[in-house]
Amino acid sequence: MATLAHPAAPLPRHDSESDSFTQRASDSSDNEAVAHEKRQAAHFFSKTSKTLRKSQAAAALDLSDLDRASQPNRLKTFRAAFKYLRDLTPSQVDDFMSSYLIYNLDWADPAAMTAALGPAYAERVGECLRAYYGVMNHLCALGDVEKMYIPPLMDRRASVLENQLLYERAVARALGLQAGHRVLDLGCGRGRVAAHMAAAHPGVAVTGLNIDPNQVAQARAFSAERGLAGNEFVVRDFNELPLPFGDAEFDGFYQIQALSLCRDLGALFRELFRVLKPGARVSLLDWVSLPGYDPGNAEHAELMARVKPLIGAVGTPTPEIFERELRAAGFTVVKSENASIDGLQSPLIDRVDVYFRGVRQVILGLVKMRVLPAHFKTLIDRLCLDGQAFVKMDNMRLITTSYWVVAEKPAV
């Protein structure tokens, strides 16, 4: 895709640890600085490797060996993502950074979309999404969010990865998955959630749809490696309707934090109604603004402007919008609630943020030593920007990315 014009980006916020990290390198002689940074890097990656290898099994969690069988080799994934990011071209980096322009916009304001992106703004948003996710999926794979979502807090004892498995297991229960079922996954990412659904429920086949060819290729390879021959993946922008499926083709549907990218929820839900069998259920986990959010409040608006680019949200839906559009499409809403314990994701958000700040600290040192290319600093600064704003909005109960809606297509 053609490189987009760079939006004016805010300067990254550097925490004191990162500042002292880079300052120590500049205050020392070159040899001492290099030796120091190498020790820091070796310590961090040694600790990370041990963490990635270590089983996080907790006997009390409601997880089976089949649930855990879908988990990727974290160390292998980390290395592959690191190599991919290292080898990015300047054009890929520029396109990724420029793609953030769309997160300062909203589907609800087509005039602003047109002013920023031109009359064919829907196509331009698609281009930006491909540039964004083509890099972001590898950045997320450096940590515990390879599936590209922070899950609801399902169990305080569990890790981020385990909370993902616990939530996905809850989805499977809500959908009533059985052998022989075909399930549709919109915004399937690297196919890791689809792998869990199929591996933990033998005989279930998942069809994943994603706008990014890079992620679809990884999803296909991962499913083949795990022997999940029934899973298939399609490169497609789900804003391009109708969907490429027949009537009443699927026994269930789920999506995870993808619907802010949907231009017309009503049209998409009508398509889902068409491709689902009578009695089939849909599961939506997504980002919403909550009743406490006041766009006229300067603090709220400033926080929202920081968080939307961080989480990659274009639209700003509410629970009421989801429920209304589902009912209008013919569905019956079965469940509508915040899936996190006490409605707060912040313990997991903060855990992810602290981890990536540690990664950033090491990367800044390695870039300074010229061990890594300079674009690593650009990428990690962007990834680590405004994590605490996300935590604050969650704690203030202004927004959440763990709102769960389950609906059903009537059986007759």
LINJO-V907889 format. One record per pair of residues at least 24 apart in sequence whose ideal C-beta (glycine too) atoms are under 6 Angstrom apart, sorted by the first residue. I is the first residue (numbers start at 1). J is the second residue. Records with the same first field share a line. If there is no record, write none. Layout:
I->J ; J
//
This chain:
1->127
3->94 ; 95
4->98
6->98
7->101
12->381 ; 385
18->361
21->361
22->364
25->368
34->369
37->365 ; 369
40->365
41->362 ; 366
44->362
49->75
56->159 ; 162
58->157
61->158
63->165
66->199 ; 200
67->165 ; 200
69->199
70->195 ; 196 ; 199
77->141 ; 146
78->142
81->138 ; 141 ; 142
84->138
85->138
93->375
95->131
96->131 ; 135
99->128 ; 131 ; 132
100->309
102->128 ; 314
103->308 ; 309
106->316
107->263 ; 314 ; 315
122->263
126->237
129->211
130->211 ; 212
133->212
134->212 ; 214
137->190 ; 215
139->383
142->359
143->355 ; 356
145->352
147->192 ; 193
148->189
149->256 ; 257
150->348 ; 349 ; 352
152->339 ; 340 ; 402
153->340 ; 341 ; 345 ; 347 ; 348
160->348
168->193 ; 196
171->254 ; 283
174->283 ; 406
175->252 ; 281
177->201 ; 204
179->203
181->251
182->250 ; 251
183->252
184->250 ; 253
185->254
186->238 ; 255 ; 258
187->255 ; 258
189->215
190->215 ; 218 ; 219
191->219 ; 222 ; 223
194->231
195->226 ; 228
198->228 ; 231
205->230
206->231
207->232
208->233
209->234 ; 236
211->237
239->263
241->267 ; 271
242->271
243->271 ; 275
245->275
247->274
248->277
249->275
250->275 ; 276
251->277 ; 280
252->280 ; 281
253->282
254->283
255->284
256->285
257->286 ; 287 ; 401
259->286
260->287 ; 313 ; 314 ; 315
261->314
265->325
266->325
269->325 ; 326 ; 329
270->329
273->329 ; 330 ; 409
276->409
278->409 ; 411
279->411
280->409
281->408
282->407
283->406
284->405
285->404
286->403
287->313 ; 401
288->317 ; 318 ; 319 ; 403
289->316 ; 318 ; 399
290->397 ; 398
292->397 ; 398
293->398
303->389 ; 393
306->386 ; 389
307->389 ; 390 ; 393
310->386 ; 390
319->403
322->405
326->407
331->407 ; 409
332->408
333->407
334->406 ; 407 ; 408
335->406
336->405
337->404
338->400 ; 402 ; 403
339->402 ; 404
340->402
345->394 ; 402
346->391 ; 394 ; 395
349->390 ; 391
350->391
353->387
356->384
357->384
360->384
//
